[in-house]
Each structure stands twice: as C-alpha cells, then as structure tokens.
C-alpha cells in the first residue's frame, strides 16, 4: 500500500491504525513530514539543553519557550502552515548550533548534531518519523511519552503566557524528549518515564491552575447564556484566557459583543471576566461542529489554540489565528509573551458584520472547579453519607466527530439518578445541555472547566479520599469513563495513572499508538479498559 505519511497521534486516525494518505484532521503529507522533522530537531535541541544542565549551566527561558511552542505546534488541529513550521525548524537548528558550542556534545545522538539546510528538510523528514523506531513496543512507549509531553507543553505554554514559569518542569520535559532518542533504554525504563511524565503533568496543570486563578480569580458557579444579541459579535475559540482578556479590553464601548466557543466556555466562570458587559455568552458546541456554526456566526472568529478545522472558503476570511495555531490564508495576529496583541483588524471587520444567527436558547451552569466544589464539600459529603449520591462518574476528556461518541450522551442519560458526573474538557458537550436535574440542589453535571481543569477533578478526588479517611483513591465511589481525542488527553491520562488511579475506561477506541504488549501492560498494571455498549457498561458499573 502506498504510504505518503504516517500519523496515529489522535483518536480519529484512519482505521484506528494510522493516517497514511493524508490526515483525517486535514493535515497534508508535506505538513506531516515537516512536523515529524520539527519534533526530531526539537528532541535534538532538548538533548543539548539536558547536557548543558548536567554540566551545571543554565538554559534561558526563551529556549524553554521555543521547545514548548514547537511541541504545541504539532498537536492535532493546531498548525497547518508549512512556512511557519519550516521557520520553527530553522530557529530550532540555529538555537541548537549556538548552545552546542557551550556543551560537550560528543556523545549525543544524531538529532543533537544534525544541522541541515532548508533544501535538505524533505529528505531528512522521511527518515525521522514515527516508524523510524523499528521495535513496535519501544516505538509505542516513545510515542506515548512524546504525546504526553506535547500535552504538557501546551499547558505550560498557557501558563507562560500569564508569566508563570517552572524551570523544573521545563528541564524534565527536555530530559524526557531527549530520552526518546536513547536506544539503550529498555521498555521497563520507558514505562517508568511515561509515569514520570504523568507526575510532571500534574505539576504542569497545577502551574496553569495557579496562573489562571491568580490572574482571574477562582471559578465560581455561573449560569451562561446560550442565546444571541442584536449587535455584531466576535467569537473566541480555543483555550487561551489571556487572548480573551486582551480582546475584551479592546472591544469595550465598540458596540460589539464577545462570545465564547467550545473550550473557551469556562472563561465565563472566572470572576475577572464578569465585569465586561459585552461578554455575551457561549455560541455553539464542541470544536468539530465549526463548519456549520462558524458559517452561522456571521462575524470574525479568533482561534487562540487548537482545535481549528480546515475552514470553508465562505468564512475563511473571518478566521483569525494567534499563538501556535495557523492556517494558510487566514490572517495571523502576532504577539510575544508579555506583549499586548493588536486585535484592531478583526474588531474593525466585526463592525461591518451581521449579528450572529441564533442556534439555540436557554442557559447552562458551570464553574465547579476544585475551590468551588470544596466550598460545597460538607453538602456533598452529607449527600454521600445519606445515600442521596451513590457514585460519581468522571466523564472528562474530548469530543469528536465519530458517530460512536453518541455513546457518551446515551451513557449520561442512562446513569442512575443518584449519580453525579464530574467533567472537564469539551467532552461535556455530549451531555451538558441534557436535563439531568440535581440531587439536593447539587447539579448532576459538575463542569470544572477546560481539559487542563482535569487537575481540579484530581484535587476533588484526593480531597474526598481525605474526608472519608480512605487509604486508597480507588476506594472512592468514583467511576472513570473518559473520552479522548488528542495529546492533551494523553497527559491527563498519564497524570491520573501517576496518582494511582486504576480501572479507567477509555473510548471510543483505545489509542492506536499502543502496541498489543504495551496495551496489555496498561491493562495488567492499571486496569485500563475500553468501552462496550451502554447497556453492558451499566451492568459492569452498576449491576443494572
């Protein structure tokens, strides 16, 4: 079979085995090859920075930012622009060459030493992709680690934007990247490194939680409007709260309303954003419905991070990208860390656009991050002790296009009425608009926020373990039935495993990058399992 590329980092990879012609996400083979080369050269740079640290030398924050941004650039549905990726490869090679003069690189792998020209990129990319690791199990573990590090890099990048740094996390991320080039490491050593990646994932999410809450306050229970106003609007998608803040500041008294989309919904829960009267509400659903919902919005859309879907020509001129995200032909708004971005172009365009076409009416309630839930701890504990709440079900993670994901809507509706859903990430769009009611005033869907707010779910579980005086987190009445899509979900999974959580059910399919032996290891040591039918899983979890 002819193979133009190979990528299996997301849940929707072709045939649950790998995209070989072009990416299901819309990524072209040429783009995939450049991303492979960017990852390889970034691993080489990380080998150099790790050697520098071994020698007691410091690594500048700008180098840490370059590495995290490189990883972020290659996450699914972030960057489709070949010119930008080439520029990042060139910047990586230049930085590596400069730093290599300061360290003893004689024993480092080829990726740390290669310094090819732009003309050599295509030829080199063919030799350094995923399949360049021949042993299936070693390849599987290397990719598991790499994808976890991509997710970690995304979260630390968000924190960096809010001027929060953690040198220890950066040093680990680079050490782990370099380790995936080390042919001497055994499967056992790589498995331990994957769990260590999860441990640092917890730290990375905690860093971002601190960055967000110190800047914008602790999320609080909030009712979010789903209808639209009569004024022109700007729609903000992605995860970056700092971009939203800058846009809100620049649209005060302009006659423009600002709406959130998909993973930006939880911005409404932060106290700091409630002062903006033109911060209207949430528009639409999860990322994969962009083509129909962006068409209907009528005004400009700002994509701050993943997940961008290749846009239709009919609204492509209204899509603006910023940060790591780019798409050819869409205007990009630059801005370095600590700099105020200029959103005047899309603001001016918005003034001449029709108001959004209404998709739905009503409201949804969220804001159940760890500080808010812990404030309700007595009420929740009483409900558990009285038997009003029998179980919690963690249904965090990602949404996606696959029809099989209707399982999660059906599963939520089939849950016993004495069960509460804990959620974070865009997976919530499968059930956050269902009328599931409440238990003694506690909503049956507690939305903690974005995918990085899975940290809140871990904090809540650890607090409940303490309150109930349990020795093992797995003794809590909590079921984990998580949907995944891309690499941020991988770091969340590894983080939960590092905390000792077992018996996580993952769907709608297990990752294609898990070899049979690695999958068996996860099943044996951690009880990882897939999903079945709703009826069978109800029997498994509840005996009914």
VEXMIGU-222587 format. One line per field, with one value per residue (C-alpha): residue in one letter; x, y, z; residue number from 1. Coordinates in steps of 0.05 Angstrom, whole numbers. Example, Ala and Ser with C-alpha at 12.3 -4.5 7.8 and 13.67 -1.06 7.14 Angstrom:
<recs>
code = c(a / s)
c1 = c(246 / 273)
c2 = c(-90 / -21)
c3 = c(156 / 143)
pos = c(1 / 2)
</recs>
This chain:
<recs>
code = c(x / x / x / x / x / x / x / x / x / x / x / x / x / x / x / x / x / x / x / x / x / x / x / x / x / x / x / x / x / x / x / x / x / x / x / x / x / x / x / x / x / x / x / x / x / x / x / x / x / x / x / x / x / x / x / x / x / x / x / x / x / x / x / x / x / x / x / x / x / x / x / x / x / x / x / x / x / x / x / x / x / x / x / x / x / x / x / x / x / x / x / x / x / x / x / x / x / x / x / x / x / x / x / x / x / x / x / x / x / x / x / x / x / x / x / x / x / x / x / x / x / x / x / x / x / x / x / x / x / x / x / x / x / x / x / x / x / x / x / x / x / x / x / x / x / x / x / x / x / x / x / x / x / x / x / x / x / x / x / x / x / x / x / x / x / x / x / x / x / x / x / x / x / x / x / x / x / x / x / x / x / x / x / x / x / x / x / x / x / x / x / x / x / x / x / x / x / x / x / x / x / x / x / x / x / x / x / x / x / x / x / x / x / x / x / x / x / x / x / x / x / x / x / x / x / x / x / x / x / x / x / x / x / x / x / x / x / x / x / x / x / x / x / x / x / x / x / x / x / x / x / x / x / x / x / x / x / x / x / x / x / x / x / x / x / x / x / x / x / x / x / x / x / x / x / x / x / x / x / x / x / x / x / x / x / x / x / x / x / x / x / x / x / x / x / x / x / x / x / x / x / x / x / x / x / x / x / x / x / x / x / x / x / x / x / x / x / x / x / x / x / x / x / x / x / x / x / x / x / x / x / x / x / x / x / x / x / x / x / x / x / x / x / x / x / x / x / x / x / x / x / x / x / x / x / x / x / x / x / x / x / x / x / x / x / x / x / x / x / x / x / x / x / x / x / x / x / x / x / x / x / x / x / x / x / x / x / x / x / x / x / x / x / x / x / x / x / x / x / x / x / x / x / x / x / x / x / x / x / x / x / x / x / x / x / x / x / x / x / x / x / x / x / x / x / x / x / x / x / x / x / x / x / x / x / x / x / x / x / x / x / x / x / x / x / x / x / x / x / x / x / x / x / x / x / x / x / x / x / x / x / x / x / x / x / x / x / x / x / x / x / x / x / x / x / x / x / x / x / x / x / x / x / x / x / x / x / x / x / x / x / x / x / x / x / x / x / x / x / x / x / x / x / x / x / x / x / x / x / x / x / x / x / x / x / x / x / x / x / x / x / x / x / x / x / x / x / x / x / x / x / x / x / x / x / x / x / x / x / x / x / x / x / x)
c1 = c(0 / 26 / 44 / 52 / 56 / 45 / 9 / -31 / -30 / -105 / -166 / -194 / -133 / -154 / -179 / -155 / -86 / -55 / -65 / -22 / -51 / -69 / -92 / -165 / -154 / -138 / -62 / -27 / 32 / 81 / 57 / 62 / 134 / 153 / 121 / 160 / 224 / 206 / 195 / 261 / 302 / 267 / 288 / 359 / 357 / 330 / 389 / 435 / 398 / 397 / 473 / 481 / 443 / 485 / 546 / 515 / 498 / 433 / 383 / 349 / 273 / 269 / 297 / 246 / 191 / 217 / 214 / 144 / 118 / 148 / 112 / 47 / 53 / 49 / -13 / -73 / -112 / -63 / -17 / -28 / 20 / 84 / 122 / 113 / 136 / 198 / 214 / 208 / 255 / 305 / 301 / 310 / 372 / 402 / 389 / 417 / 480 / 493 / 482 / 522 / 584 / 575 / 569 / 605 / 560 / 608 / 564 / 497 / 453 / 448 / 388 / 432 / 485 / 448 / 445 / 417 / 394 / 323 / 337 / 352 / 289 / 245 / 296 / 312 / 239 / 228 / 279 / 259 / 184 / 146 / 163 / 238 / 236 / 232 / 214 / 139 / 138 / 195 / 161 / 95 / 126 / 166 / 104 / 63 / 116 / 122 / 47 / 43 / 99 / 61 / 1 / 47 / 78 / 10 / -8 / 58 / 54 / -13 / 19 / 80 / 33 / 9 / 83 / 85 / 148 / 173 / 245 / 238 / 181 / 219 / 282 / 242 / 205 / 271 / 304 / 245 / 245 / 319 / 308 / 263 / 326 / 364 / 367 / 396 / 332 / 290 / 215 / 214 / 254 / 209 / 147 / 175 / 189 / 117 / 92 / 142 / 114 / 46 / 73 / 100 / 34 / 1 / 52 / 41 / -35 / -25 / 21 / -33 / -87 / -46 / -33 / -107 / -134 / -82 / -99 / -174 / -197 / -225 / -281 / -349 / -418 / -443 / -503 / -482 / -530 / -536 / -577 / -551 / -558 / -575 / -505 / -446 / -403 / -333 / -328 / -267 / -247 / -190 / -162 / -120 / -153 / -101 / -122 / -194 / -177 / -139 / -197 / -248 / -207 / -201 / -276 / -303 / -353 / -345 / -417 / -390 / -408 / -358 / -379 / -342 / -339 / -322 / -265 / -269 / -337 / -306 / -280 / -349 / -336 / -277 / -296 / -249 / -287 / -355 / -342 / -347 / -419 / -407 / -383 / -448 / -449 / -430 / -443 / -446 / -417 / -352 / -297 / -318 / -382 / -343 / -361 / -435 / -431 / -377 / -417 / -478 / -439 / -431 / -375 / -300 / -274 / -209 / -175 / -128 / -104 / -127 / -175 / -182 / -218 / -197 / -245 / -294 / -278 / -345 / -319 / -244 / -234 / -267 / -220 / -162 / -107 / -59 / -6 / 14 / -47 / -43 / -79 / -56 / -95 / -123 / -96 / -50 / -43 / 27 / 49 / 104 / 97 / 83 / 63 / -7 / -34 / -68 / -137 / -159 / -165 / -218 / -253 / -260 / -286 / -336 / -367 / -390 / -418 / -489 / -505 / -498 / -553 / -584 / -571 / -606 / -635 / -630 / -572 / -522 / -488 / -414 / -358 / -346 / -271 / -237 / -243 / -318 / -331 / -290 / -333 / -392 / -355 / -400 / -462 / -432 / -406 / -474 / -507 / -458 / -467 / -543 / -542 / -571 / -507 / -484 / -430 / -390 / -372 / -313 / -331 / -276 / -237 / -251 / -309 / -302 / -337 / -343 / -415 / -393 / -386 / -462 / -446 / -428 / -495 / -532 / -488 / -502 / -577 / -576 / -539 / -578 / -609 / -565 / -502 / -463 / -420 / -353 / -329 / -276 / -258 / -301 / -329 / -382 / -418 / -444 / -487 / -482 / -546 / -586 / -637 / -606 / -631 / -598 / -590 / -609 / -591 / -525 / -527 / -516 / -465 / -408 / -367 / -297 / -276 / -226 / -187 / -130 / -181 / -179 / -129 / -190 / -222 / -158 / -157 / -231 / -218 / -158 / -198 / -256 / -206 / -181 / -251 / -274 / -209 / -191 / -122 / -131 / -160 / -190 / -235 / -276 / -345 / -317 / -321 / -274 / -305 / -263 / -266 / -202 / -182 / -113 / -49 / -75 / -118 / -56 / -22 / -86 / -88 / -15 / -27 / -84 / -42 / 15 / -34 / -50 / -119 / -138 / -193 / -200 / -245 / -222 / -260 / -289 / -227 / -161 / -103 / -75 / -4 / -9 / 23 / -11 / 44 / 40 / -36 / -32 / 17 / -32 / -89 / -50 / -19 / -73 / -137 / -143 / -202 / -244 / -318 / -374 / -448 / -483 / -525 / -464 / -427 / -486 / -485 / -410 / -410 / -477 / -501 / -564)
c2 = c(0 / 68 / 109 / 185 / 197 / 163 / 194 / 160 / 211 / 225 / 182 / 193 / 166 / 127 / 57 / 65 / 47 / 108 / 162 / 144 / 183 / 248 / 266 / 257 / 325 / 356 / 353 / 344 / 294 / 352 / 384 / 318 / 308 / 378 / 365 / 300 / 338 / 393 / 341 / 306 / 370 / 393 / 327 / 342 / 412 / 380 / 333 / 393 / 432 / 369 / 362 / 436 / 425 / 364 / 409 / 458 / 510 / 548 / 547 / 613 / 616 / 635 / 567 / 533 / 572 / 553 / 479 / 481 / 521 / 472 / 415 / 455 / 469 / 394 / 378 / 356 / 413 / 469 / 488 / 471 / 524 / 495 / 561 / 572 / 501 / 509 / 574 / 538 / 483 / 535 / 572 / 506 / 488 / 557 / 555 / 484 / 503 / 562 / 521 / 462 / 507 / 512 / 438 / 372 / 341 / 286 / 230 / 259 / 227 / 249 / 294 / 338 / 344 / 349 / 420 / 411 / 466 / 480 / 443 / 380 / 383 / 339 / 283 / 283 / 283 / 216 / 183 / 210 / 199 / 153 / 89 / 102 / 64 / -8 / -44 / -39 / -36 / 15 / 57 / 53 / 76 / 131 / 158 / 152 / 195 / 244 / 255 / 264 / 316 / 352 / 358 / 381 / 432 / 460 / 471 / 502 / 546 / 574 / 587 / 621 / 670 / 690 / 698 / 635 / 592 / 527 / 510 / 441 / 423 / 450 / 412 / 347 / 358 / 366 / 308 / 263 / 286 / 270 / 202 / 182 / 184 / 137 / 67 / 39 / 48 / -14 / -20 / -21 / 43 / 77 / 55 / 87 / 150 / 151 / 150 / 205 / 245 / 238 / 262 / 324 / 330 / 341 / 395 / 427 / 430 / 457 / 512 / 531 / 529 / 577 / 622 / 625 / 634 / 686 / 727 / 718 / 691 / 623 / 598 / 603 / 574 / 612 / 610 / 621 / 648 / 608 / 658 / 716 / 791 / 841 / 870 / 845 / 795 / 765 / 690 / 666 / 593 / 553 / 555 / 619 / 664 / 719 / 727 / 733 / 785 / 828 / 824 / 842 / 903 / 926 / 918 / 959 / 1011 / 989 / 963 / 891 / 831 / 777 / 703 / 641 / 576 / 505 / 502 / 577 / 568 / 563 / 634 / 655 / 622 / 668 / 730 / 776 / 769 / 785 / 860 / 862 / 878 / 859 / 789 / 759 / 683 / 617 / 602 / 532 / 467 / 427 / 441 / 392 / 430 / 491 / 488 / 497 / 540 / 589 / 599 / 619 / 665 / 717 / 755 / 744 / 683 / 685 / 617 / 622 / 549 / 482 / 458 / 491 / 452 / 469 / 526 / 533 / 588 / 621 / 643 / 634 / 709 / 715 / 665 / 698 / 657 / 674 / 638 / 569 / 560 / 577 / 560 / 581 / 641 / 661 / 726 / 715 / 762 / 761 / 776 / 750 / 732 / 794 / 836 / 864 / 839 / 885 / 858 / 920 / 883 / 835 / 887 / 932 / 874 / 857 / 926 / 911 / 842 / 820 / 795 / 721 / 675 / 643 / 568 / 556 / 588 / 574 / 570 / 522 / 521 / 510 / 534 / 472 / 475 / 449 / 513 / 517 / 443 / 443 / 501 / 454 / 395 / 390 / 389 / 336 / 293 / 295 / 273 / 215 / 194 / 197 / 155 / 212 / 208 / 136 / 147 / 199 / 187 / 224 / 237 / 285 / 289 / 307 / 307 / 288 / 273 / 197 / 172 / 123 / 183 / 185 / 131 / 186 / 222 / 156 / 135 / 201 / 194 / 121 / 136 / 123 / 187 / 182 / 191 / 256 / 269 / 305 / 334 / 378 / 389 / 392 / 321 / 358 / 380 / 309 / 318 / 388 / 410 / 350 / 359 / 313 / 350 / 355 / 319 / 360 / 423 / 394 / 393 / 323 / 352 / 388 / 423 / 440 / 476 / 464 / 400 / 426 / 432 / 357 / 377 / 402 / 333 / 302 / 352 / 338 / 263 / 270 / 315 / 265 / 210 / 252 / 269 / 197 / 173 / 125 / 97 / 86 / 135 / 75 / 61 / 123 / 114 / 142 / 111 / 137 / 134 / 183 / 201 / 222 / 255 / 286 / 295 / 338 / 279 / 235 / 277 / 277 / 201 / 195 / 245 / 202 / 139 / 174 / 190 / 116 / 118 / 50 / 19 / 78 / 64 / 99 / 109 / 109 / 68 / 54 / 93 / 65 / 81 / 28 / -36 / -101 / -111 / -40 / -43 / -108 / -77 / -20 / -69 / -112 / -57 / -4 / -37 / 6 / -17 / 6 / 18 / -30 / -17 / 29 / -30 / -74 / -17 / -1 / -74 / -71 / -7 / -11 / -83 / -60)
c3 = c(0 / -19 / 42 / 38 / 113 / 179 / 238 / 293 / 349 / 352 / 365 / 295 / 259 / 197 / 211 / 283 / 257 / 224 / 172 / 111 / 53 / 88 / 158 / 178 / 211 / 143 / 151 / 84 / 77 / 67 / 131 / 168 / 145 / 168 / 236 / 242 / 228 / 277 / 332 / 316 / 316 / 380 / 412 / 388 / 419 / 483 / 484 / 482 / 537 / 580 / 571 / 589 / 654 / 670 / 665 / 714 / 662 / 656 / 598 / 582 / 587 / 514 / 496 / 541 / 507 / 438 / 456 / 487 / 428 / 379 / 413 / 416 / 342 / 326 / 368 / 326 / 294 / 312 / 255 / 182 / 154 / 123 / 120 / 195 / 211 / 167 / 203 / 270 / 247 / 224 / 291 / 328 / 288 / 298 / 373 / 377 / 340 / 386 / 450 / 425 / 427 / 503 / 519 / 507 / 454 / 432 / 460 / 439 / 385 / 313 / 325 / 370 / 317 / 251 / 223 / 153 / 106 / 85 / 19 / 60 / 103 / 58 / 51 / 125 / 146 / 111 / 157 / 225 / 231 / 278 / 240 / 245 / 311 / 287 / 352 / 359 / 435 / 441 / 388 / 425 / 491 / 458 / 424 / 489 / 523 / 466 / 461 / 537 / 531 / 476 / 523 / 580 / 534 / 515 / 588 / 608 / 546 / 571 / 639 / 607 / 572 / 641 / 662 / 704 / 695 / 725 / 707 / 738 / 691 / 631 / 650 / 657 / 591 / 554 / 590 / 573 / 500 / 495 / 526 / 468 / 425 / 471 / 441 / 505 / 545 / 557 / 554 / 631 / 634 / 583 / 621 / 684 / 644 / 620 / 692 / 710 / 652 / 685 / 751 / 717 / 681 / 749 / 764 / 696 / 706 / 776 / 747 / 697 / 750 / 792 / 732 / 714 / 784 / 805 / 743 / 740 / 808 / 827 / 781 / 813 / 798 / 737 / 691 / 618 / 565 / 500 / 461 / 419 / 420 / 366 / 358 / 316 / 351 / 356 / 372 / 412 / 410 / 440 / 510 / 520 / 571 / 562 / 489 / 510 / 563 / 513 / 463 / 516 / 536 / 464 / 449 / 508 / 482 / 409 / 401 / 393 / 435 / 450 / 453 / 474 / 434 / 454 / 505 / 518 / 552 / 622 / 616 / 639 / 707 / 725 / 766 / 728 / 663 / 693 / 693 / 617 / 599 / 526 / 545 / 520 / 526 / 493 / 420 / 392 / 415 / 411 / 361 / 307 / 290 / 267 / 194 / 205 / 268 / 243 / 180 / 221 / 269 / 214 / 250 / 259 / 297 / 337 / 344 / 404 / 405 / 379 / 353 / 284 / 229 / 158 / 143 / 85 / 35 / 53 / 122 / 116 / 112 / 181 / 215 / 253 / 286 / 341 / 383 / 359 / 314 / 240 / 176 / 106 / 80 / 149 / 178 / 238 / 297 / 326 / 397 / 442 / 515 / 557 / 497 / 484 / 418 / 370 / 351 / 313 / 246 / 269 / 312 / 251 / 209 / 263 / 260 / 188 / 201 / 216 / 286 / 299 / 275 / 336 / 343 / 409 / 471 / 545 / 594 / 622 / 691 / 704 / 748 / 791 / 795 / 858 / 900 / 887 / 898 / 962 / 986 / 977 / 1009 / 1070 / 1027 / 980 / 1038 / 1071 / 1006 / 1000 / 1073 / 1067 / 1004 / 961 / 919 / 908 / 857 / 818 / 745 / 716 / 643 / 625 / 560 / 488 / 439 / 367 / 301 / 306 / 309 / 363 / 410 / 417 / 469 / 519 / 512 / 519 / 578 / 614 / 604 / 627 / 692 / 757 / 785 / 847 / 805 / 793 / 732 / 742 / 676 / 644 / 572 / 510 / 524 / 565 / 502 / 495 / 558 / 589 / 554 / 575 / 631 / 682 / 743 / 811 / 877 / 938 / 898 / 872 / 795 / 767 / 718 / 753 / 699 / 725 / 661 / 605 / 593 / 636 / 693 / 698 / 752 / 791 / 785 / 814 / 871 / 886 / 887 / 933 / 980 / 983 / 998 / 1057 / 1081 / 1081 / 1113 / 1057 / 1045 / 970 / 920 / 884 / 945 / 929 / 896 / 831 / 761 / 707 / 637 / 596 / 522 / 488 / 423 / 423 / 462 / 519 / 537 / 538 / 591 / 632 / 628 / 649 / 705 / 733 / 728 / 765 / 821 / 828 / 795 / 766 / 724 / 676 / 617 / 554 / 489 / 439 / 420 / 454 / 425 / 360 / 384 / 439 / 415 / 438 / 490 / 517 / 519 / 557 / 606 / 620 / 628 / 676 / 719 / 717 / 695 / 632 / 590 / 531 / 529 / 508 / 496 / 544 / 568 / 582 / 616 / 661 / 682 / 693 / 734 / 770 / 763 / 728)
pos = c(1 / 2 / 3 / 4 / 5 / 6 / 7 / 8 / 9 / 10 / 11 / 12 / 13 / 14 / 15 / 16 / 17 / 18 / 19 / 20 / 21 / 22 / 23 / 24 / 25 / 26 / 27 / 28 / 29 / 30 / 31 / 32 / 33 / 34 / 35 / 36 / 37 / 38 / 39 / 40 / 41 / 42 / 43 / 44 / 45 / 46 / 47 / 48 / 49 / 50 / 51 / 52 / 53 / 54 / 55 / 56 / 57 / 58 / 59 / 60 / 61 / 62 / 63 / 64 / 65 / 66 / 67 / 68 / 69 / 70 / 71 / 72 / 73 / 74 / 75 / 76 / 77 / 78 / 79 / 80 / 81 / 82 / 83 / 84 / 85 / 86 / 87 / 88 / 89 / 90 / 91 / 92 / 93 / 94 / 95 / 96 / 97 / 98 / 99 / 100 / 101 / 102 / 103 / 104 / 105 / 106 / 107 / 108 / 109 / 110 / 111 / 112 / 113 / 114 / 115 / 116 / 117 / 118 / 119 / 120 / 121 / 122 / 123 / 124 / 125 / 126 / 127 / 128 / 129 / 130 / 131 / 132 / 133 / 134 / 135 / 136 / 137 / 138 / 139 / 140 / 141 / 142 / 143 / 144 / 145 / 146 / 147 / 148 / 149 / 150 / 151 / 152 / 153 / 154 / 155 / 156 / 157 / 158 / 159 / 160 / 161 / 162 / 163 / 164 / 165 / 166 / 167 / 168 / 169 / 170 / 171 / 172 / 173 / 174 / 175 / 176 / 177 / 178 / 179 / 180 / 181 / 182 / 183 / 184 / 185 / 186 / 187 / 188 / 189 / 190 / 191 / 192 / 193 / 194 / 195 / 196 / 197 / 198 / 199 / 200 / 201 / 202 / 203 / 204 / 205 / 206 / 207 / 208 / 209 / 210 / 211 / 212 / 213 / 214 / 215 / 216 / 217 / 218 / 219 / 220 / 221 / 222 / 223 / 224 / 225 / 226 / 227 / 228 / 229 / 230 / 231 / 232 / 233 / 234 / 235 / 236 / 237 / 238 / 239 / 240 / 241 / 242 / 243 / 244 / 245 / 246 / 247 / 248 / 249 / 250 / 251 / 252 / 253 / 254 / 255 / 256 / 257 / 258 / 259 / 260 / 261 / 262 / 263 / 264 / 265 / 266 / 267 / 268 / 269 / 270 / 271 / 272 / 273 / 274 / 275 / 276 / 277 / 278 / 279 / 280 / 281 / 282 / 283 / 284 / 285 / 286 / 287 / 288 / 289 / 290 / 291 / 292 / 293 / 294 / 295 / 296 / 297 / 298 / 299 / 300 / 301 / 302 / 303 / 304 / 305 / 306 / 307 / 308 / 309 / 310 / 311 / 312 / 313 / 314 / 315 / 316 / 317 / 318 / 319 / 320 / 321 / 322 / 323 / 324 / 325 / 326 / 327 / 328 / 329 / 330 / 331 / 332 / 333 / 334 / 335 / 336 / 337 / 338 / 339 / 340 / 341 / 342 / 343 / 344 / 345 / 346 / 347 / 348 / 349 / 350 / 351 / 352 / 353 / 354 / 355 / 356 / 357 / 358 / 359 / 360 / 361 / 362 / 363 / 364 / 365 / 366 / 367 / 368 / 369 / 370 / 371 / 372 / 373 / 374 / 375 / 376 / 377 / 378 / 379 / 380 / 381 / 382 / 383 / 384 / 385 / 386 / 387 / 388 / 389 / 390 / 391 / 392 / 393 / 394 / 395 / 396 / 397 / 398 / 399 / 400 / 401 / 402 / 403 / 404 / 405 / 406 / 407 / 408 / 409 / 410 / 411 / 412 / 413 / 414 / 415 / 416 / 417 / 418 / 419 / 420 / 421 / 422 / 423 / 424 / 425 / 426 / 427 / 428 / 429 / 430 / 431 / 432 / 433 / 434 / 435 / 436 / 437 / 438 / 439 / 440 / 441 / 442 / 443 / 444 / 445 / 446 / 447 / 448 / 449 / 450 / 451 / 452 / 453 / 454 / 455 / 456 / 457 / 458 / 459 / 460 / 461 / 462 / 463 / 464 / 465 / 466 / 467 / 468 / 469 / 470 / 471 / 472 / 473 / 474 / 475 / 476 / 477 / 478 / 479 / 480 / 481 / 482 / 483 / 484 / 485 / 486 / 487 / 488 / 489 / 490 / 491 / 492 / 493 / 494 / 495 / 496 / 497 / 498 / 499 / 500 / 501 / 502 / 503 / 504 / 505 / 506 / 507 / 508 / 509 / 510 / 511 / 512 / 513 / 514 / 515 / 516 / 517 / 518 / 519 / 520 / 521 / 522 / 523 / 524 / 525 / 526 / 527 / 528 / 529 / 530 / 531 / 532 / 533 / 534 / 535 / 536 / 537 / 538 / 539 / 540 / 541 / 542 / 543 / 544)
</recs>
